[in-house]
């Protein structure tokens, strides 16, 4: 594949037009048996020094091992070494796969115990440019990034793996909440020329980016950026068509990061999470943010192709109980594949003593819930403004009220729809309407009857729950004011409760005149039949 810089940028710019249609949650009506699978990522250099890990993985119930291969211009170990471990993984009765890190990360995302792995792409890869003109390495597309990733796929193909994932550094934004793309001179010129914009429009675009203003100009830029990333993904996929290529989506990854989610709906798709250590995951809000991002991405990901991001980073900073608690996120959202990761350094081997029984428990619950969709009067809605220009700070704490919820791809026509400030602004400006639902936001203009303000804290939300109790009569919900997720699956005639507290709880599920009690250990789940 021999592309000039200018022609490569044009290839992306002339890609398929973006699909602006909303996507409903893909679902499978008939559940399979043994559908939940467990995966772990292990660098070949780790297996070289700790070969006994394969027995640990297999003993805990893991069925798939993913080995890190090509890192943004480097091979930390030669493909021959990867091939050796592919054979050894197969000898243990496990399925081998490969993960590439195609573009790199603006900082250390690897957790290497030494300096043996470069943290930035090689010098012949170009730096990315922010809107303010500053530069950084990683998460940008200039030749020869795609060409070298294409060559890497060609080297991987003969090794005998059927799946390759592109790590979530495969994006064009530095991090969550950033409007991405490279603002260098080359990308500027190709963007302006492709769309027929005069040079004077460039400062206007930069102002729109800084102001997070979803103008037609900024929309064109975001779609241009998505075209770039999709073109690179498709080139890598075409280089080894016998391999199923997947994309690990970043936390709240969407169009503003260059990720047009609909382009990956038929590929292995890892839902984006972020709470990788105890400090971030322990707060109730950390857990609901994690669940919220996963539920959003499941609007696009097919359940059997969906993977979790059950990650510890740094490797020893997420406790075993919290890592096990993360299994609830993917059980609730019907994500069929759990992917354990921790960078190059493995998380403590003693974690598997806690994870193994938790995996078995969640797999059994998942058998009951697979293919069923959560429903409820509280509406989970992440709209276009959040996807294109938002700062990725969701109103997620309503998930912890014990009231059932559902994921919607357009504003609901009943119940209560919880909005980020970006969609709330659209409602206030008359751009977003939906008769029949009540829009809830953290703060609402006093003069706007379309919005109701409920502060995003548990006391305020519990007060709100009590104020609407008469409208909850026909749905199952938790009576107590305790932080708990209540996911209701009407077609399975069950609710799944997830205790978000680190204390044992006695809870009551009410529906009509019936009362059902459940006891949940700290961070645990229980399935309640209705």
N, C-alpha and C positions, 0 to 999 in steps of 0.2 A: 504494500500500500504506500504510494508515493504521492503525498499531497503537499503543495506549497502552503505556507501559512495563510495566505489570502484565500486560496481555494478551499481550505479546510473550514475557515470561518464561514464562507459562503455556503458550504455544504450544510452546516447547521442552520444557517439563516433561512435556507430554502426548504427546510424539513416540512413535514406534514403540519397543517394548521392545527392549532390547539383546539381540543375539545372543551367547550365551555359548559357542556351539560353536567348537571350534578349526577352523582352516582349513588345508587342505593347500596345498602350493605349486601355484598354477595353472600349467598347462603346455599347450603346443600340440604335438601329436605330429608333424605334418608341417610342416617348415620352409619358409618362402617364400624366394624369391630376392631379393637386394638388400634384406634386411629391416632392417639396421642403419641408422638415420638419425641425423643430427647437426644440432643446434639451437644457436642462440646468442641470448642476451638482449642487446638493445641499446636504450638509452633514445633516444627520438626527438631529444632535445636533443643527444645525442652524434652521431647521424647528421646533424644539421643542420650541425655543425662538421667532421664527418669522413665525408662521403658516400662516399669511396673505400673505406670499410670493407666495403660491400656486395660490391665486387669481390673483396676479400680473403677474405671468408667463402665466396663461391661458388668461388673458386679453390682453397680448402683442402678442399672437399668438403661444406661445410655446405649443407643444403637448406631450413632453416626459420629464420626470424628472428622473435623474440618482442619486442614493444615494450611497455615499461612505460607504463601508462595512468593508472588511478585510484589515488591514494595516500591511504587512510584520511581521507577528507573533502576532498581536494584534487585538482585537475587540474594537475600541474606544467606540462603543455602542453595546449592546447585540443584537443578531439577532431578538429577540422579539420586540425590539424598531423599527428595520428596517421593520419588518412585519407590525407593526402598521402604519407606514408612507406609506408603499406600499398600504394599504387599503385606507388611506386618499387621496393619489394621485389619485387612481382610482375613489374615490367618486367625485373628481373634474373633471372627464372626461379626465384625463391625463393618459399616459402610464408610468408605473414604471419600472425602470431598476436599475442595480447595477454596481458600479465600485469598483474593488479591486486594491490595490497597492501591488503587489506581492513580490517585492524584496527590496523596499526602495530606497532612494536617498542619494548620498554623500553630504548631506547638507539639509537645510530647503527648501523643495519645496511645503509645505502645507499652509503656511501663517496662521497658527493658532493664534488666538488672545491671547492665554494664553499657558501655558506649559502642558496642559492636554493631549496632544498627543505626544508620544515619536517620536523623529526624527530618531532614528536608530533601527534596529531590536534587538530582545532580545539577551542576552549574549550567549545563547546556539546556536545562528546562528553564523557561522564563518565569519571572516573578509575576504575581497578580497585583493589580492596582485598585485601590479603594477609590470611592468618589472624591475623597480629599487629596488624592495624589500619592498617598503613602503606599508602600509596597509590603507584601508578605509572601511567604512560600506556601504552596499547597492550595488545594481546592480551586484551581484555575485551569483553563484549557487553552494551551498554545501548542502548536507542533514543537517537539515530536511526542507529546504525551499520549495521544491516541495511537499513533503509529507504534510506539514501544509497547503499549498495552495490547495492541493487536498481535504483535510479535510474541508477547508473553502467552497469549491464549493459544497460539500455534505451537508453542513449546509444551504447553500443558496438555494439549489434546492427546498426544501419544501415551501419556502416563496412565490412562485408564480410569479417569474419573468421569462421572456423569453430570456433576453439578459444580458450578463455580459461583461464588458470591463476590460482588464488589463491595468492599467495606464502605461504611457510611461517610468516609471522606470523599466518596464519589458524589460530590455536590459542588455548587458554585457560590456558596455563601460561607463566610468564616464560621458562623455558628447560628443557632436558633435565633429567630427574630431579626435577622439581617437581610436586607434586600440585596441580593447577590449579583454576580456577574463581574467580569473584569472590565474596568473603566480605562483601559490603556488606549493608546492612539489607534492601534490596529482594530480593536473591537469597536471603537467609536466610529471609525471610517466605514467599516463594513455595515454597521447598524444603520448609519445615516444613509448610505448609498442604497442599501437593500430596500429601505422604506421610502426613499425619495425625500428625505428630510434635509432642509438646509442646515449648514454648519451652525447657524445661530440657535438651532433647537437644542444643541448639546447642553449649554448652561441651563436651559429650561428643564431638561431631564434631570440634571444633577440637583436642581432645586426641588423637583418633585420627589426624588429619592430622599433627600434630607427631610422634607416635610411629610413623607409618607402619604403622598397625595396620589390616589389612583386615577390619574389622568389617562386619556387615550395614548399619550406619549409613553408614560410609564408602563402601561399595559403592553405596548409594543415591545419595550425593552425586556420585560419579564418573559414574554413569549419567545423573543429572540434568544434569550439565555437558555430557556428550556429546550429550544431547538438544538443549541450547541451540545447540551449534555445528552439528549436523546440520540443525536447523530453519533456521538462517541460510543454510547452503549450499544447501538445497533451495529456499528463497525466491529466491536469486540465480539458480539454475538455471531456475526456472520463469519468471523475468522475461524470459528470452531463450531459449526452448526450442530454437531453431534452432542455438544455440551449444553445443558440447560443453564443459562446465565441469569443470575438474580441480582437484585439491588437491595442493599441494606439502607433503608430510609432513615435519615436523621430524625431526632425528636421534633415533632411537628413539621417534618420536611414537606415542602409543597412548592408551589410555583415560584415564590420569591427566592428560593434557593436553587432555582434551575430544575426543579424536580416536578415535571408534569405527571402527576400520579397516575392518570389514566394510561400513560404510555407503558406502565410496568404492571398493569393489572393481570396480565396473563403470564407473568414471570414469578419465580420465587421472590417473595416480598417480605422483608423484615420490617415490622412495625417499629416506629421510633420511640425510644424511651431515653431517660436521662439520669434517673436517680441511682447513681452507681455506688454510693457509699452510705453509711449509716446516717451521717449528718443530713443528707438530702432526702433520704427515703423515710426516715423515722417520723417526721411531721406528717400529720394527717393530710395536709395540703400537698406534700410531696407524693403521697400515694395516689391521691385523686388526680393530680396532674399527670402522673404516669398512666393511669387508667384512661384518662381523657384522650391523650395522644394516641394510645393504642386503639381505642374505639373509633377515633377519627380515621385512622389509616385503614381500619377494617371496612370502611366504605368502599375501598378500592381493591383490597387484597382478598383473593379467594381463600377460604379457610384452610384448605389442604396445601396451599402454597404459602400460607402466612407463617412467619417465624417470629419468635419473641426476641428481645434484646435483653436477656437476663444476664446482665453484666456487672462485674465488680471491678471498680477502678478507683484508686490503686487496688491491686489484687487482694490485699488483706484488710481493706477498709469497709467491706460489706459483710456483716456477720452472717453466719449460716441461717439463723432464724429469719433474717430479712431477705436473704436470697430465696429461701423457701417460700416466704410470703409473696414474692413476685410471681410465683406460679398462679396466684389468684387472678392476676391481671389477664393472663392469656386464657385461663379457663372461662372467665366471664365473657371474654370477647370471642370465644371459639377460634382461637389461634391454635392450629393443630401441632405446631412444632416449637419446642422450647430449645433455644440456643444459648448455652452457657459460654460466657466469654470473660476474659480478664486481661487483655493485652498479651504480651509475650510471657509475662510471669504468671504461672498458674495460681489460682486462689488456693487457700490451705486445703490439703487433702482431707483433713478431718471434716470439712464441710459435707462431704458425701455421706457421712453417718446421719446427718439431718436431712439432706436432700433426698436420699433414696426412699424413705417411707413417705415423704411429702409427694414425691413424683408418683408413687403408686396410688396414693389417695386421690390426687387430682386426675390421674388417668381414668380412674373408676367413675368419678363425678362427670368427667368430660364425656364419657360414653352416654350418659343420660341427656346431656345438654347439646351435644353436637348437632348442628343443623337447625337449632332453635334460636330465635332472635329475641333479645330482651325487649320488653315493652313497659310502658308506664306513662304517667301524666307529666313527669319532668322530662324536658326535651334537651338532648345534647346536640347542639348545632354549631358548627364551625364553618363560617361562610366565606364568601369570596374575598372580602376585604381582609379577613384574618389571614387567608392563604397568600394573598398578593402583597400586602403592605403591613400586616400586623406585627406586633412585637412578641407574639407567642406567649402571652400571659393569660391563660384561659380562666374563666369563671368556672372552676371545676368542683368546688367544695360542696355543691348541692348533691354530688354523688355520695357524700358521706352522711346524708340525713336519714337513711333508712327508707326513703321513698323510691319506688321503682322508676326507671327511666327508659328512654329509647333513643336511638341514634337516628337523626333525620338529615336528609340531604338538601332540604329546602325548609323555610319556616313552617312550623306546625300550624294546624288549624284548630287545635284544642290544647288544653293543659297549659303548662308554663314553660316557656322557652328561654333558656339562660344564655345571655349574650356577652361576648367580650366587648371592650369599649369601642372596637372598630365597627362591629355590627350595630351596637347601640347608637353610634354616631349616624349610621345609615338610617336607622329608624327615626332618629330625631330630625334628620333632613328630609324625610319622606321618601327615601330611596328604597326602603325595605318595609314592606307591610304584609300583614297576614291576619285577616279577620278571624277571630275565634280563639287565638292563643293570647296569653298575657306575656309580654316580653319583660324579662327580669334582668336588671343590670346592677352593678355595684352603686352607681350614682346616676340619677336621672334628673333632667331639667324639670323644675317645678311646674313649668307651663306645658309640659308634654304628657298628655294622657295616655299615649301609646306605650310608655315605659313605666315600670314600677321599680323603685330602688329598694334593694335588699342588700345590706352590706355583706361582703363575703367573709363572714366569720360564723362559727358554729352556733353561738347563742342567738344571733339574728336569724339564722336559717331554721333553728329549732322553733323559734317564735313564729316564723312564717309557716312552718309545718303545722303547728297547732292551729293557726288561723284558717287553714284550708282543710282541716280534718274532716269536715262534713262532706267535702268533695272527694275524699279518698275512700269512701265507704266500700266501693266495689272493687278496689284493688288491694292486694296484700301489701302492708307496710309495717315497719317496726314502730311500736308505740313509744318505746323509751327514747329519751334524748341522749343517744350514745352514737359515737362515730362508727357507723357501719354501712357498708354497701349492701343494698337489697336489690338484686337482679332478678326480675320476674320473667319467667318463660311460660307464657300461657299455653303454648302448644305442647309443652312438656309437663304441664300442671305442677310446677315446682318453682320455688324461689331459692336462689343461692345467696347466703349471707356471708359477708367477709368482715370480720372484726378488725377494724383499723387501729384498735387500741392494743397496748402492750400489757393489758390486764384481762383476766377471765371475765366474761360477761354472760349474764342471764337475760335473754331477750324474748320479747313477745311479738309474734307476727299476727296482725289483725286483718281479717277480711270479712266484711259484713258483720255478722254476730259471732263469728268463730274466733277463737284465740288459740294459737299454737306457741308453745315455748321451745326455746333452743338454748343450749349452753355452748358457748364458743370459747376455746382457749385463746390466749393472746395471738393475734395476727392470723387466726385460723379461719377456715371456711366450714360451712355445714349446708347440706342440701335439705330443704324442708318440703315435703310433699304436701300438696294442697288438696 
